[in-house]
């Protein structure tokens, strides 16, 4: 009797194992890459590996059940085990998803907390158009940094129409040669030469300032802060944000030479 139950159990397990072959090809046929030129979606393996996980749980549960209740019958045990396996698999996936989301949330919260002291490392005291706001060739900023490093930045100016769409009016042309080493607590002026991309007047200016730790290239601990008219947040995990003050009197020469001189 016991040997007969185990024989039936092994036959069912073998059939379930062999079913993995057609399921593999069905998975590749139904879930192959799809999409346009920019985004390609590839879900191959979703059906196959879900089936493998289900069979693994089912074989484990049914084998334990046959050991404990050999008189219950192999087919009855397999039917009950399959239902229980589906419930356990769905529950496990749901629990894993919640635990994963919680871990990611805690990780993001810890990242935000660690970045909080960086909020005021770069201060933009004032900025102005040069020589004037109507025909600027440069934007000049007055900056204070509270850590040492390699300072750089860029500026963009956009115009927004009544429909809400934006057009870039100008952008800065600073190259790597304009970057400068700064000391903690240093106050200095920095100039952004402008290149106009289209005619018009910018009503939204953004000044992005960087403080790099390494003499060249990116490194851990680099700081990037965007000064804009109405920031929606203080930090997104990559960029810090601050309010851009109104431009000061245009045409005033900086008290220190522009970067690169």
C-alpha positions as CSV (number, residue, x, y, z in Angstrom):
1,X,0.0,0.0,0.0
2,X,2.7,2.5,1.0
3,X,4.8,1.5,-2.0
4,X,1.9,2.1,-4.3
5,X,1.2,5.5,-2.9
6,X,4.9,6.5,-3.3
7,X,4.8,5.1,-6.9
8,X,1.8,7.3,-7.8
9,X,3.5,10.2,-6.1
10,X,6.6,9.9,-8.1
11,X,4.6,9.5,-11.4
12,X,2.7,12.7,-10.6
13,X,5.9,14.5,-9.8
14,X,7.5,13.3,-13.0
15,X,4.5,14.5,-15.1
16,X,4.7,17.9,-13.4
17,X,8.4,18.1,-14.2
18,X,7.9,17.2,-17.8
19,X,5.2,19.8,-18.2
20,X,8.0,22.4,-17.5
21,X,9.3,21.8,-21.1
22,X,6.1,22.9,-23.0
23,X,5.5,25.7,-20.5
24,X,9.1,27.0,-21.1
25,X,8.4,27.3,-24.9
26,X,4.9,28.8,-24.2
27,X,6.5,31.3,-22.0
28,X,9.0,32.4,-24.7
29,X,6.3,32.5,-27.3
30,X,3.8,34.6,-25.3
31,X,6.2,36.9,-23.4
32,X,8.8,37.6,-26.0
33,X,10.3,41.2,-26.4
34,X,7.7,43.7,-27.5
35,X,7.6,47.5,-27.8
36,X,8.8,50.3,-30.0
37,X,12.2,51.8,-30.9
38,X,12.7,53.4,-27.4
39,X,11.3,50.9,-24.9
40,X,11.4,47.1,-25.3
41,X,9.5,45.0,-22.8
42,X,10.7,41.5,-22.1
43,X,8.8,39.4,-19.6
44,X,10.2,36.0,-20.7
45,X,10.6,33.7,-17.7
46,X,7.6,35.0,-15.8
47,X,5.3,32.0,-16.5
48,X,8.1,29.4,-16.5
49,X,9.7,30.4,-13.2
50,X,6.3,30.9,-11.5
51,X,5.5,27.3,-12.6
52,X,8.8,26.0,-11.3
53,X,8.3,27.7,-7.9
54,X,4.8,26.3,-7.7
55,X,6.0,22.8,-8.5
56,X,8.8,23.0,-6.0
57,X,6.4,24.0,-3.2
58,X,3.9,21.4,-4.3
59,X,6.4,18.5,-4.4
60,X,7.7,19.5,-1.0
61,X,4.2,19.7,0.6
62,X,2.9,16.5,-1.0
63,X,6.0,14.5,0.0
64,X,5.6,15.6,3.6
65,X,1.9,14.8,3.5
66,X,2.5,11.3,2.1
67,X,5.0,10.7,4.9
68,X,2.5,11.8,7.5
69,X,-0.7,10.5,5.9
70,X,0.1,7.6,3.6
71,X,-3.4,6.2,3.7
72,X,-5.0,9.4,2.5
73,X,-4.2,8.5,-1.1
74,X,-1.7,10.0,-3.6
75,X,-4.2,11.8,-5.8
76,X,-6.2,13.3,-2.9
77,X,-3.0,14.5,-1.3
78,X,-1.8,16.0,-4.6
79,X,-5.0,17.9,-5.2
80,X,-5.0,19.3,-1.7
81,X,-1.3,20.1,-1.9
82,X,-1.7,21.9,-5.2
83,X,-4.4,24.2,-3.8
84,X,-2.3,24.9,-0.7
85,X,0.8,25.5,-2.8
86,X,-1.0,28.1,-4.9
87,X,-2.2,29.9,-1.7
88,X,1.3,29.8,-0.2
89,X,2.9,31.0,-3.4
90,X,0.6,34.0,-3.8
91,X,0.9,34.8,-0.1
92,X,4.6,34.6,-0.3
93,X,4.8,36.9,-3.3
94,X,2.6,39.4,-1.6
95,X,4.5,39.3,1.7
96,X,7.8,39.6,-0.2
97,X,6.5,42.6,-2.1
98,X,5.5,44.3,1.1
99,X,8.8,43.6,2.8
100,X,10.7,44.8,-0.2
101,X,8.7,48.0,-0.4
102,X,9.3,48.6,3.3
103,X,13.0,48.0,3.0
104,X,13.2,50.4,0.1
105,X,11.2,53.0,2.0
106,X,13.5,52.7,5.0
107,X,16.6,52.8,2.8
108,X,15.2,56.0,1.0
109,X,14.4,57.6,4.4
110,X,17.9,56.9,5.6
111,X,19.4,58.4,2.5
112,X,17.3,61.5,2.9
113,X,18.3,61.8,6.5
114,X,22.0,61.4,5.6
115,X,21.7,64.2,2.9
116,X,20.0,66.7,5.2
117,X,23.3,68.2,6.4
118,X,24.2,68.9,2.8
119,X,21.3,71.3,2.2
120,X,23.2,74.5,3.0
121,X,26.7,73.4,1.9
122,X,26.3,75.6,-1.3
123,X,24.7,79.0,-0.8
124,X,23.7,81.3,-3.7
125,X,23.7,84.8,-2.2
126,X,22.8,86.7,-5.3
127,X,22.9,86.7,-9.1
128,X,22.6,89.2,-11.9
129,X,22.5,89.6,-15.7
130,X,25.6,91.2,-17.3
131,X,25.7,93.7,-18.8
132,X,21.9,94.1,-18.4
133,X,18.7,92.0,-18.3
134,X,17.6,92.9,-21.9
135,X,20.8,91.8,-23.7
136,X,22.8,89.6,-21.3
137,X,26.0,87.9,-22.3
138,X,26.6,86.4,-18.9
139,X,25.0,85.6,-15.6
140,X,27.1,86.2,-12.6
141,X,26.5,84.6,-9.2
142,X,27.8,85.2,-5.7
143,X,28.4,81.9,-3.9
144,X,29.5,80.7,-0.5
145,X,30.5,77.1,0.0
146,X,30.9,75.3,3.4
147,X,33.0,72.4,2.2
148,X,36.1,72.2,0.0
149,X,36.0,70.7,-3.4
150,X,35.9,71.3,-7.2
151,X,33.2,73.9,-8.0
152,X,31.2,74.0,-11.3
153,X,27.8,74.9,-12.5
154,X,25.4,75.7,-15.3
155,X,22.5,78.0,-16.1
156,X,19.4,77.6,-18.3
157,X,16.7,80.1,-19.1
158,X,13.3,79.1,-20.3
159,X,10.1,80.8,-21.5
160,X,6.7,79.3,-20.8
161,X,3.7,80.1,-23.0
162,X,0.0,80.2,-22.1
163,X,-0.4,76.5,-22.8
164,X,2.3,75.6,-20.3
165,X,4.9,74.4,-22.8
166,X,8.5,75.6,-22.3
167,X,11.1,76.8,-24.7
168,X,14.8,77.1,-23.8
169,X,16.0,80.6,-24.5
170,X,19.6,80.4,-23.3
171,X,22.1,78.1,-21.6
172,X,25.5,78.6,-20.2
173,X,28.6,77.5,-22.1
174,X,31.0,76.8,-19.2
175,X,33.5,74.1,-20.0
176,X,35.6,71.9,-17.7
177,X,38.4,74.5,-17.8
178,X,36.2,77.0,-15.9
179,X,35.9,74.7,-12.8
180,X,37.8,75.9,-9.8
181,X,39.0,74.5,-6.4
182,X,37.4,76.1,-3.5
183,X,37.9,76.0,0.3
184,X,35.4,75.5,3.0
185,X,33.9,78.9,4.0
186,X,35.1,80.6,0.8
187,X,32.9,83.3,-0.8
188,X,33.5,84.1,-4.5
189,X,31.9,85.2,-7.7
190,X,31.4,83.0,-10.7
191,X,30.5,83.9,-14.3
192,X,28.3,81.9,-16.7
193,X,28.8,83.0,-20.4
194,X,25.5,82.5,-22.2
195,X,24.5,81.1,-25.6
196,X,21.1,82.1,-26.9
197,X,19.2,79.3,-28.6
198,X,16.2,81.3,-29.6
199,X,15.0,84.9,-29.4
200,X,12.9,85.8,-26.4
201,X,13.1,86.6,-22.7
202,X,13.4,83.9,-20.1
203,X,10.9,83.9,-17.3
204,X,12.3,80.8,-15.6
205,X,16.0,80.8,-14.8
206,X,17.6,77.8,-13.2
207,X,21.1,77.8,-11.7
208,X,22.7,74.4,-10.9
209,X,25.8,74.5,-8.8
210,X,28.1,71.5,-8.2
211,X,30.7,70.7,-5.6
212,X,32.8,67.7,-6.6
213,X,35.0,65.8,-4.1
214,X,37.5,64.4,-6.5
215,X,40.0,66.5,-8.6
216,X,38.3,65.1,-11.7
217,X,35.2,63.0,-12.5
218,X,32.4,62.1,-10.2
219,X,32.8,60.6,-6.8
220,X,30.8,59.6,-3.7
221,X,29.7,62.7,-1.7
222,X,29.4,65.0,-4.7
223,X,26.8,67.8,-4.2
224,X,24.5,69.2,-6.8
225,X,22.0,71.9,-5.9
226,X,19.4,73.5,-8.2
227,X,18.2,77.0,-7.5
228,X,14.9,77.7,-9.2
229,X,11.8,79.9,-8.9
230,X,9.4,77.5,-7.1
231,X,11.1,74.2,-6.1
232,X,8.5,71.5,-5.3
233,X,10.9,69.7,-2.9
234,X,14.1,70.2,-1.0
235,X,15.8,66.9,-2.1
236,X,15.0,64.1,-4.6
237,X,18.0,61.9,-3.6
238,X,20.1,63.2,-6.5
239,X,19.7,67.0,-6.5
240,X,19.1,69.4,-3.7
241,X,16.8,72.4,-4.4
242,X,16.7,75.9,-3.2
243,X,14.8,79.1,-4.1
244,X,16.4,81.3,-6.7
245,X,16.3,84.9,-5.4
246,X,15.3,87.8,-7.7
247,X,18.2,89.1,-9.8
248,X,20.2,91.9,-8.2
249,X,21.2,95.1,-10.0
250,X,22.6,94.1,-13.4
251,X,25.9,95.3,-14.8
252,X,27.8,95.4,-11.5
253,X,31.3,94.0,-11.8
254,X,32.0,91.1,-9.5
255,X,34.4,91.7,-6.7
256,X,36.5,88.7,-7.8
257,X,37.5,87.7,-11.3
258,X,35.2,85.2,-13.1
259,X,36.1,81.6,-13.0
260,X,38.9,80.6,-15.4
261,X,40.7,83.9,-15.2
